[in-house]
Amino acid sequence: MTIPTRFLPKGSLLLRTALVSVLAGLLPASISFAADAPATSVVVQPREVDLGFPVDATVEAVRQATVAAQIAGRVLEVRVDAGQRVRQGELLMRLDAREAAGSDASAQAALAQASAAYERTRNLHAQKFVSQAALDQAAAGWKAAQGAAGAAGAALSHGAVTAPIAGVVAQRQVELGEMAALGKPLITVFDPKTLRVIASLPQYKLAELKKAGRARVEFPETGTWVEALRVEILPTVDARSHTATARLYLPENIEGVVPGMFARAHFNVGRAQKLTVPPAAVIRRGEVTAVYVLDDKGGARLRQVRVGEAVSGGELEVLAGISPGERVSLTPVKAGIASKTPAAR
């Protein structure tokens, strides 16, 4: 049996085709349709959240090493740049070690002379031609020459600069052709798997925060929240600022988090009921912060609100503007467009 589709209710092509098939006896009447679309609104209700004491913080690497020049020489070769991953022991750059090579040759020659002098003195001492003091002096000279030769050889090897740890190159402080003085920083490498944030805690809050022992870390730019694996508060207080340093250790491999980033540490100091909304519901127009409140007929009205800090879970605390039980749109841009159409009016 064929049923003209113009007599069917308006809707999606799938729905109309399915209804025609059911009426025609081609499909069972218990047919199921696609799942509901994602929610576009939410009812605002108080919920229990962690009470946090927020403190500005900075991300740093737990394992980080800066390689400095151990000989003076010109940079002859550069193999890596900032952002590259390196393995432990991998060659990073080469320095001109010709001066060190000259010193090594001199040290080897001095060692050969000292060794020969010691052998002659030892033979003469065996024949009772020289004293024990002369033999001891020759032995001391030979040992000193050995030490100098070893140091010169080690200095020669320092022309090859290698990675002290496996990780990512954070910064390269020299360019090809530059002169590297003894002790000059060359390359900084950090391990991206072990990161932490550093925060300064006011002295008057130390007892309360030590007792809490828990904290969450917020990255405002990305909206990411993570639970700190461990909170460590150092036992000393700075005499000038009267603050103590806290270290909050992060889980491994957090997307987009690198040393030097700004973060915010939220130390857990209790729980309380608060009215919250998802960040997606909030729009900002200049200095105005607002949400679209939906009525029973689906109409949207813009309403100014005052929001506080983000709470656990990433939602924003609502301080004023809406009441419990009101429904707000999670797609405020679409709600704003719809509210301006003739049908919405």
DRENDREN-560190 format. One record per residue (C-alpha): y, z, x; residue in three letters; residue number from 1. Coordinates in nm, 2 decimals, always signed. Last residue first. Example, Ala and Ser with C-alpha at 12.3 -4.5 7.8 and 13.67 -1.06 7.14 Angstrom:
- -0.11 / +0.71 / +1.37 / ser / 2;
- -0.45 / +0.78 / +1.23 / ala / 1;
//
This chain:
- +3.70 / +1.96 / +0.86 / arg / 345;
- +3.36 / +1.90 / +1.02 / ala / 344;
- +3.33 / +1.56 / +0.84 / ala / 343;
- +3.68 / +1.45 / +0.97 / pro / 342;
- +3.57 / +1.51 / +1.33 / thr / 341;
- +3.76 / +1.78 / +1.54 / lys / 340;
- +3.49 / +2.05 / +1.50 / ser / 339;
- +3.22 / +1.80 / +1.62 / ala / 338;
- +3.41 / +1.74 / +1.95 / ile / 337;
- +3.44 / +2.12 / +2.01 / gly / 336;
- +3.08 / +2.18 / +1.92 / ala / 335;
- +2.97 / +1.91 / +2.16 / lys / 334;
- +3.17 / +2.07 / +2.44 / val / 333;
- +3.06 / +2.42 / +2.35 / pro / 332;
- +2.69 / +2.34 / +2.38 / thr / 331;
- +2.54 / +2.69 / +2.37 / leu / 330;
- +2.72 / +2.75 / +2.04 / ser / 329;
- +2.78 / +3.11 / +1.93 / val / 328;
- +2.63 / +3.30 / +1.64 / arg / 327;
- +2.77 / +3.63 / +1.52 / glu / 326;
- +2.53 / +3.93 / +1.48 / gly / 325;
- +2.72 / +4.16 / +1.72 / pro / 324;
- +3.09 / +4.10 / +1.72 / ser / 323;
- +3.31 / +3.86 / +1.91 / ile / 322;
- +3.65 / +3.87 / +2.09 / gly / 321;
- +3.63 / +4.17 / +2.33 / ala / 320;
- +3.44 / +4.30 / +2.63 / leu / 319;
- +3.16 / +4.04 / +2.64 / val / 318;
- +2.93 / +4.09 / +2.94 / glu / 317;
- +2.82 / +3.76 / +3.09 / leu / 316;
- +2.45 / +3.66 / +3.13 / glu / 315;
- +2.29 / +3.62 / +3.47 / gly / 314;
- +1.97 / +3.81 / +3.40 / gly / 313;
- +2.12 / +4.14 / +3.52 / ser / 312;
- +2.49 / +4.14 / +3.43 / val / 311;
- +2.78 / +3.90 / +3.51 / ala / 310;
- +3.11 / +4.08 / +3.52 / glu / 309;
- +3.34 / +4.10 / +3.22 / gly / 308;
- +3.44 / +3.86 / +2.95 / val / 307;
- +3.74 / +3.85 / +2.72 / arg / 306;
- +3.71 / +3.62 / +2.42 / val / 305;
- +3.92 / +3.35 / +2.26 / gln / 304;
- +3.76 / +3.19 / +1.95 / arg / 303;
- +3.71 / +2.82 / +1.89 / leu / 302;
- +3.56 / +2.76 / +1.54 / arg / 301;
- +3.24 / +2.56 / +1.48 / ala / 300;
- +3.10 / +2.48 / +1.13 / gly / 299;
- +2.73 / +2.51 / +1.09 / gly / 298;
- +2.74 / +2.60 / +0.72 / lys / 297;
- +2.68 / +2.97 / +0.79 / asp / 296;
- +2.96 / +2.98 / +1.05 / asp / 295;
- +2.94 / +2.90 / +1.42 / leu / 294;
- +3.15 / +3.07 / +1.69 / val / 293;
- +3.27 / +2.84 / +1.97 / tyr / 292;
- +3.34 / +3.04 / +2.28 / val / 291;
- +3.66 / +3.12 / +2.47 / ala / 290;
- +3.83 / +3.20 / +2.80 / thr / 289;
- +4.19 / +3.09 / +2.82 / val / 288;
- +4.38 / +3.08 / +3.15 / glu / 287;
- +4.34 / +2.70 / +3.19 / gly / 286;
- +4.07 / +2.61 / +2.94 / arg / 285;
- +3.75 / +2.80 / +3.02 / arg / 284;
- +3.43 / +2.76 / +2.82 / ile / 283;
- +3.16 / +3.02 / +2.76 / val / 282;
- +2.84 / +2.94 / +2.58 / ala / 281;
- +2.66 / +2.81 / +2.90 / ala / 280;
- +2.73 / +3.15 / +3.07 / pro / 279;
- +2.48 / +3.31 / +2.82 / pro / 278;
- +2.64 / +3.58 / +2.61 / val / 277;
- +2.63 / +3.96 / +2.64 / thr / 276;
- +2.70 / +4.28 / +2.44 / leu / 275;
- +2.60 / +4.58 / +2.64 / lys / 274;
- +2.36 / +4.87 / +2.61 / gln / 273;
- +2.32 / +5.07 / +2.93 / ala / 272;
- +2.11 / +5.11 / +3.24 / arg / 271;
- +2.16 / +5.30 / +3.57 / gly / 270;
- +2.32 / +5.27 / +3.92 / val / 269;
- +2.16 / +4.94 / +4.03 / asn / 268;
- +2.35 / +4.81 / +4.33 / phe / 267;
- +2.49 / +4.46 / +4.27 / his / 266;
- +2.55 / +4.27 / +4.59 / ala / 265;
- +2.78 / +3.97 / +4.57 / arg / 264;
- +2.74 / +3.67 / +4.79 / ala / 263;
- +2.96 / +3.45 / +5.02 / phe / 262;
- +2.78 / +3.22 / +5.25 / met / 261;
- +2.78 / +3.27 / +5.63 / gly / 260;
- +2.41 / +3.21 / +5.68 / pro / 259;
- +2.25 / +2.97 / +5.44 / val / 258;
- +2.14 / +2.98 / +5.07 / val / 257;
- +2.10 / +2.65 / +4.90 / gly / 256;
- +1.74 / +2.71 / +4.77 / glu / 255;
- +1.60 / +3.05 / +4.85 / ile / 254;
- +1.33 / +3.00 / +5.11 / asn / 253;
- +1.21 / +3.36 / +5.17 / glu / 252;
- +1.30 / +3.65 / +4.96 / pro / 251;
- +1.62 / +3.84 / +5.06 / leu / 250;
- +1.68 / +4.16 / +5.26 / tyr / 249;
- +1.98 / +4.37 / +5.16 / leu / 248;
- +2.15 / +4.53 / +5.45 / arg / 247;
- +2.42 / +4.80 / +5.38 / ala / 246;
- +2.70 / +4.89 / +5.62 / thr / 245;
- +2.89 / +5.22 / +5.56 / ala / 244;
- +3.25 / +5.24 / +5.48 / thr / 243;
- +3.53 / +5.49 / +5.58 / his / 242;
- +3.75 / +5.19 / +5.69 / ser / 241;
- +3.86 / +5.34 / +6.02 / arg / 240;
- +3.59 / +5.58 / +6.11 / ala / 239;
- +3.31 / +5.34 / +6.01 / asp / 238;
- +3.02 / +5.54 / +5.86 / val / 237;
- +2.68 / +5.58 / +6.02 / thr / 236;
- +2.33 / +5.60 / +5.88 / pro / 235;
- +2.28 / +5.23 / +5.80 / leu / 234;
- +2.19 / +5.16 / +5.44 / ile / 233;
- +1.88 / +4.94 / +5.40 / glu / 232;
- +1.78 / +4.78 / +5.07 / val / 231;
- +1.45 / +4.59 / +5.06 / arg / 230;
- +1.32 / +4.29 / +4.87 / leu / 229;
- +1.65 / +4.23 / +4.71 / ala / 228;
- +1.61 / +4.09 / +4.36 / glu / 227;
- +1.76 / +3.74 / +4.32 / val / 226;
- +2.04 / +3.60 / +4.11 / trp / 225;
- +2.15 / +3.23 / +4.12 / thr / 224;
- +2.47 / +3.11 / +3.95 / gly / 223;
- +2.51 / +2.85 / +4.21 / thr / 222;
- +2.87 / +2.93 / +4.33 / glu / 221;
- +2.84 / +3.29 / +4.23 / pro / 220;
- +2.54 / +3.38 / +4.45 / phe / 219;
- +2.43 / +3.72 / +4.31 / glu / 218;
- +2.21 / +3.97 / +4.49 / val / 217;
- +2.03 / +4.24 / +4.31 / arg / 216;
- +2.00 / +4.60 / +4.42 / ala / 215;
- +1.76 / +4.89 / +4.42 / arg / 214;
- +1.76 / +5.22 / +4.62 / gly / 213;
- +1.94 / +5.41 / +4.34 / ala / 212;
- +1.95 / +5.74 / +4.54 / lys / 211;
- +2.12 / +5.57 / +4.84 / lys / 210;
- +2.37 / +5.42 / +4.60 / leu / 209;
- +2.47 / +5.75 / +4.45 / glu / 208;
- +2.50 / +5.93 / +4.78 / ala / 207;
- +2.70 / +5.65 / +4.93 / leu / 206;
- +2.95 / +5.60 / +4.66 / lys / 205;
- +3.24 / +5.81 / +4.81 / tyr / 204;
- +3.19 / +5.65 / +5.15 / gln / 203;
- +3.26 / +5.30 / +5.02 / pro / 202;
- +2.98 / +5.05 / +5.08 / leu / 201;
- +3.03 / +4.74 / +5.31 / ser / 200;
- +2.79 / +4.46 / +5.25 / ala / 199;
- +2.56 / +4.24 / +5.46 / ile / 198;
- +2.32 / +4.00 / +5.30 / val / 197;
- +1.98 / +3.91 / +5.44 / arg / 196;
- +1.79 / +3.60 / +5.55 / leu / 195;
- +1.44 / +3.55 / +5.70 / thr / 194;
- +1.30 / +3.20 / +5.62 / lys / 193;
- +1.61 / +3.01 / +5.76 / pro / 192;
- +1.53 / +3.12 / +6.12 / asp / 191;
- +1.85 / +3.07 / +6.32 / phe / 190;
- +1.95 / +2.87 / +6.63 / val / 189;
- +2.28 / +2.88 / +6.81 / thr / 188;
- +2.35 / +2.63 / +7.10 / ile / 187;
- +2.55 / +2.63 / +7.42 / leu / 186;
- +2.73 / +2.96 / +7.47 / pro / 185;
- +2.89 / +2.98 / +7.82 / lys / 184;
- +2.72 / +3.24 / +8.05 / gly / 183;
- +2.76 / +3.04 / +8.37 / leu / 182;
- +3.00 / +2.75 / +8.30 / ala / 181;
- +2.89 / +2.44 / +8.12 / ala / 180;
- +3.10 / +2.14 / +8.21 / met / 179;
- +3.12 / +1.89 / +7.92 / glu / 178;
- +2.96 / +1.55 / +7.95 / gly / 177;
- +2.77 / +1.56 / +7.62 / leu / 176;
- +2.93 / +1.81 / +7.39 / glu / 175;
- +2.92 / +2.19 / +7.38 / val / 174;
- +2.91 / +2.46 / +7.11 / gln / 173;
- +2.62 / +2.33 / +6.90 / arg / 172;
- +2.59 / +2.53 / +6.58 / gln / 171;
- +2.34 / +2.64 / +6.32 / ala / 170;
- +2.03 / +2.46 / +6.47 / val / 169;
- +1.75 / +2.54 / +6.24 / val / 168;
- +1.43 / +2.74 / +6.31 / gly / 167;
- +1.17 / +2.81 / +6.57 / ala / 166;
- +1.28 / +3.06 / +6.83 / ile / 165;
- +1.41 / +3.05 / +7.20 / pro / 164;
- +1.48 / +2.67 / +7.18 / ala / 163;
- +1.49 / +2.52 / +7.53 / thr / 162;
- +1.76 / +2.44 / +7.78 / val / 161;
- +1.63 / +2.25 / +8.09 / ala / 160;
- +1.87 / +2.32 / +8.38 / gly / 159;
- +1.74 / +2.67 / +8.38 / his / 158;
- +1.43 / +2.56 / +8.58 / ser / 157;
- +1.65 / +2.54 / +8.89 / leu / 156;
- +1.77 / +2.89 / +8.84 / ala / 155;
- +1.40 / +3.01 / +8.83 / ala / 154;
- +1.33 / +2.83 / +9.16 / gly / 153;
- +1.64 / +2.99 / +9.32 / ala / 152;
- +1.53 / +3.34 / +9.20 / ala / 151;
- +1.18 / +3.29 / +9.34 / gly / 150;
- +1.32 / +3.18 / +9.67 / ala / 149;
- +1.55 / +3.48 / +9.69 / ala / 148;
- +1.26 / +3.71 / +9.61 / gly / 147;
- +1.04 / +3.56 / +9.88 / gln / 146;
- +1.32 / +3.57 / +10.13 / ala / 145;
- +1.36 / +3.95 / +10.06 / ala / 144;
- +0.99 / +4.00 / +10.11 / lys / 143;
- +0.99 / +3.82 / +10.45 / trp / 142;
- +1.30 / +4.02 / +10.56 / gly / 141;
- +1.13 / +4.34 / +10.47 / ala / 140;
- +0.81 / +4.24 / +10.66 / ala / 139;
- +1.02 / +4.16 / +10.97 / ala / 138;
- +1.19 / +4.50 / +10.96 / gln / 137;
- +0.86 / +4.68 / +10.91 / asp / 136;
- +0.72 / +4.50 / +11.21 / leu / 135;
- +1.02 / +4.59 / +11.43 / ala / 134;
- +0.99 / +4.95 / +11.32 / ala / 133;
- +0.62 / +4.95 / +11.41 / gln / 132;
- +0.71 / +4.87 / +11.76 / ser / 131;
- +0.67 / +4.55 / +11.95 / val / 130;
- +0.43 / +4.44 / +12.24 / phe / 129;
- +0.14 / +4.65 / +12.13 / lys / 128;
- -0.09 / +4.34 / +12.10 / gln / 127;
- -0.12 / +4.40 / +11.72 / ala / 126;
- +0.26 / +4.44 / +11.71 / his / 125;
- +0.30 / +4.10 / +11.88 / leu / 124;
- +0.07 / +3.94 / +11.62 / asn / 123;
- +0.26 / +4.10 / +11.33 / arg / 122;
- +0.60 / +4.00 / +11.48 / thr / 121;
- +0.49 / +3.64 / +11.51 / arg / 120;
- +0.36 / +3.64 / +11.15 / glu / 119;
- +0.68 / +3.80 / +11.02 / tyr / 118;
- +0.90 / +3.55 / +11.19 / ala / 117;
- +0.70 / +3.26 / +11.05 / ala / 116;
- +0.73 / +3.40 / +10.70 / ser / 115;
- +1.10 / +3.46 / +10.74 / ala / 114;
- +1.15 / +3.10 / +10.86 / gln / 113;
- +0.95 / +2.96 / +10.57 / ala / 112;
- +1.14 / +3.18 / +10.32 / leu / 111;
- +1.48 / +3.06 / +10.46 / ala / 110;
- +1.37 / +2.70 / +10.41 / ala / 109;
- +1.26 / +2.77 / +10.06 / gln / 108;
- +1.59 / +2.95 / +9.98 / ala / 107;
- +1.79 / +2.65 / +10.12 / ser / 106;
- +1.59 / +2.41 / +9.91 / ala / 105;
- +1.64 / +2.63 / +9.60 / asp / 104;
- +2.01 / +2.65 / +9.66 / ser / 103;
- +2.03 / +2.27 / +9.68 / gly / 102;
- +1.83 / +2.24 / +9.35 / ala / 101;
- +2.07 / +2.49 / +9.19 / ala / 100;
- +2.36 / +2.27 / +9.28 / glu / 99;
- +2.17 / +1.97 / +9.15 / arg / 98;
- +2.09 / +2.14 / +8.82 / ala / 97;
- +2.30 / +1.91 / +8.59 / asp / 96;
- +2.23 / +2.06 / +8.25 / leu / 95;
- +1.97 / +1.93 / +8.00 / arg / 94;
- +1.96 / +1.98 / +7.62 / met / 93;
- +1.75 / +2.10 / +7.33 / leu / 92;
- +1.39 / +2.09 / +7.47 / leu / 91;
- +1.15 / +2.25 / +7.23 / glu / 90;
- +1.02 / +2.60 / +7.33 / gly / 89;
- +1.01 / +2.72 / +6.97 / gln / 88;
- +1.03 / +2.43 / +6.73 / arg / 87;
- +1.35 / +2.28 / +6.61 / val / 86;
- +1.50 / +2.19 / +6.27 / arg / 85;
- +1.82 / +1.99 / +6.28 / gln / 84;
- +2.13 / +2.11 / +6.09 / gly / 83;
- +2.37 / +2.12 / +6.38 / ala / 82;
- +2.27 / +1.87 / +6.66 / asp / 81;
- +1.98 / +1.81 / +6.88 / val / 80;
- +1.89 / +1.61 / +7.20 / arg / 79;
- +2.19 / +1.65 / +7.43 / val / 78;
- +2.16 / +1.52 / +7.78 / glu / 77;
- +2.37 / +1.55 / +8.10 / leu / 76;
- +2.58 / +1.86 / +8.03 / val / 75;
- +2.76 / +1.94 / +8.35 / arg / 74;
- +2.65 / +2.24 / +8.55 / gly / 73;
- +2.68 / +2.62 / +8.60 / ala / 72;
- +2.35 / +2.80 / +8.56 / ile / 71;
- +2.22 / +3.03 / +8.30 / gln / 70;
- +2.41 / +2.86 / +8.02 / ala / 69;
- +2.39 / +3.05 / +7.69 / ala / 68;
- +2.14 / +3.02 / +7.41 / val / 67;
- +2.25 / +3.19 / +7.09 / thr / 66;
- +1.97 / +3.35 / +6.89 / ala / 65;
- +1.93 / +3.43 / +6.52 / gln / 64;
- +1.65 / +3.62 / +6.34 / arg / 63;
- +1.77 / +3.83 / +6.04 / val / 62;
- +2.01 / +3.55 / +5.94 / ala / 61;
- +2.33 / +3.64 / +5.77 / glu / 60;
- +2.47 / +3.61 / +5.41 / val / 59;
- +2.80 / +3.79 / +5.34 / thr / 58;
- +2.87 / +4.05 / +5.08 / ala / 57;
- +3.12 / +4.16 / +4.82 / asp / 56;
- +3.02 / +4.48 / +4.64 / val / 55;
- +2.93 / +4.51 / +4.27 / pro / 54;
- +2.81 / +4.85 / +4.13 / phe / 53;
- +2.55 / +4.75 / +3.87 / gly / 52;
- +2.45 / +4.89 / +3.54 / leu / 51;
- +2.12 / +4.73 / +3.45 / asp / 50;
- +2.10 / +4.58 / +3.10 / val / 49;
- +1.99 / +4.69 / +2.76 / glu / 48;
- +2.08 / +4.44 / +2.49 / arg / 47;
- +2.36 / +4.41 / +2.24 / pro / 46;
- +2.33 / +4.10 / +2.02 / gln / 45;
- +2.50 / +3.76 / +2.00 / val / 44;
- +2.30 / +3.51 / +1.80 / val / 43;
- +2.23 / +3.20 / +2.00 / val / 42;
- +2.31 / +2.83 / +1.96 / ser / 41;
- +2.18 / +2.49 / +2.08 / thr / 40;
- +1.81 / +2.59 / +2.09 / ala / 39;
- +1.59 / +2.32 / +2.24 / pro / 38;
- +1.45 / +2.06 / +2.00 / ala / 37;
- +1.16 / +2.16 / +1.77 / asp / 36;
- +0.82 / +2.03 / +1.87 / ala / 35;
- +0.72 / +1.68 / +1.76 / ala / 34;
- +0.55 / +1.63 / +1.43 / phe / 33;
- +0.22 / +1.76 / +1.28 / ser / 32;
- +0.00 / +1.56 / +1.03 / ile / 31;
- -0.16 / +1.78 / +0.76 / ser / 30;
- -0.14 / +1.50 / +0.50 / ala / 29;
- -0.40 / +1.30 / +0.69 / pro / 28;
- -0.30 / +0.96 / +0.80 / leu / 27;
- -0.38 / +0.61 / +0.66 / leu / 26;
- -0.37 / +0.71 / +0.30 / gly / 25;
- -0.07 / +0.49 / +0.22 / ala / 24;
- +0.14 / +0.79 / +0.14 / leu / 23;
- +0.05 / +0.95 / +0.47 / val / 22;
- +0.13 / +0.62 / +0.66 / ser / 21;
- +0.47 / +0.58 / +0.49 / val / 20;
- +0.55 / +0.94 / +0.58 / leu / 19;
- +0.46 / +0.89 / +0.94 / ala / 18;
- +0.67 / +0.57 / +0.97 / thr / 17;
- +0.97 / +0.75 / +0.82 / arg / 16;
- +0.93 / +1.05 / +1.06 / leu / 15;
- +0.89 / +0.83 / +1.37 / leu / 14;
- +1.19 / +0.61 / +1.27 / leu / 13;
- +1.40 / +0.92 / +1.26 / ser / 12;
- +1.57 / +1.03 / +0.95 / gly / 11;
- +1.72 / +0.91 / +0.62 / lys / 10;
- +1.50 / +0.98 / +0.32 / pro / 9;
- +1.26 / +0.70 / +0.20 / leu / 8;
- +1.35 / +0.45 / -0.07 / phe / 7;
- +1.49 / +0.21 / +0.18 / arg / 6;
- +1.16 / +0.22 / +0.37 / thr / 5;
- +1.00 / +0.00 / +0.11 / pro / 4;
- +0.64 / +0.13 / +0.05 / ile / 3;
- +0.35 / -0.08 / +0.13 / thr / 2;
- +0.00 / +0.00 / +0.00 / met / 1;
//
